């Protein structure tokens, strides 16, 4: 999905069932940037950032649960 025709959009964010966040920015000629669990997603258009795990906070599939268990084990 490319929104070159809509001058009001500066970023597009897509979720994926395989725990990847794809962000496309007008400033980067709509090239995709990919973020994974443990990464911080930067949203330039609103001057904000958030961790990928916050986006998947309510997802309870095997990948998310395994990652959460790994984080707990590393923190202990």
matplotlib code that plots the C-alpha trace (Angstrom):
import matplotlib.pyplot as plt

x = [0.0, 1.6, -0.1, 1.9, -1.4, -2.3, -0.2, -1.5, 0.1, 3.7, 3.9, 2.2, 2.3, 1.5, 1.3, 2.1, 1.0, 4.8, 5.6, 7.1, 6.1, 6.6, 6.8, 6.9, 7.8, 7.3, 10.6, 12.3, 10.5, 8.1, 11.0, 10.0, 11.7, 11.1, 10.9, 10.9, 10.2, 12.7, 13.0, 11.7, 9.4, 10.0, 7.1, 8.6, 5.3, 4.1, 7.5, 6.9, 8.3, 7.1, 8.4, 7.1, 6.0, 3.5, 1.9, 1.5, 0.6, -2.7, -1.5, -1.1, 0.4, 3.3, 5.9, 4.9, 4.6, 8.1, 9.6, 8.0, 9.3, 12.8, 12.7, 11.7, 14.4, 17.1, 15.8, 16.0]
y = [0.0, 3.3, 6.6, 8.9, 10.5, 11.5, 14.5, 14.4, 11.0, 11.0, 7.4, 4.1, 1.4, -2.3, -5.2, -8.7, -12.1, -12.9, -10.2, -7.7, -4.0, -2.4, 1.4, 3.3, 7.0, 9.6, 11.2, 7.9, 7.6, 5.1, 2.6, 0.1, -0.1, -3.2, -3.6, -6.7, -7.7, -5.8, -2.9, 0.6, 1.9, 5.6, 7.5, 10.7, 12.2, 12.5, 12.7, 9.6, 6.1, 2.9, -0.6, -3.3, -5.4, -2.6, -3.0, -6.7, -6.4, -8.2, -10.9, -14.2, -16.5, -18.9, -16.4, -13.7, -16.0, -17.5, -14.0, -12.9, -16.1, -15.4, -11.8, -13.0, -15.6, -13.1, -10.6, -13.2]
z = [0.0, -1.1, -0.4, -2.6, -3.7, -0.1, 0.9, 4.5, 5.3, 6.5, 7.9, 7.5, 10.1, 9.5, 11.9, 10.9, 12.4, 12.5, 15.0, 12.6, 12.5, 9.1, 9.0, 5.7, 5.7, 3.1, 4.2, 3.2, -0.2, 1.3, 1.9, 4.6, 8.1, 10.1, 13.8, 15.9, 19.6, 21.7, 19.2, 19.7, 16.9, 16.2, 14.8, 13.4, 12.3, 15.9, 17.6, 19.6, 20.1, 21.7, 22.1, 19.7, 22.6, 23.5, 20.1, 20.7, 24.3, 24.1, 21.6, 23.3, 20.6, 20.9, 19.6, 22.0, 25.0, 24.2, 23.9, 27.2, 29.0, 27.6, 28.8, 32.3, 32.4, 31.3, 34.0, 36.8]

ax = plt.figure().add_subplot(projection="3d")
ax.plot(x, y, z, "-o")
ax.set_aspect("equal")
plt.show()
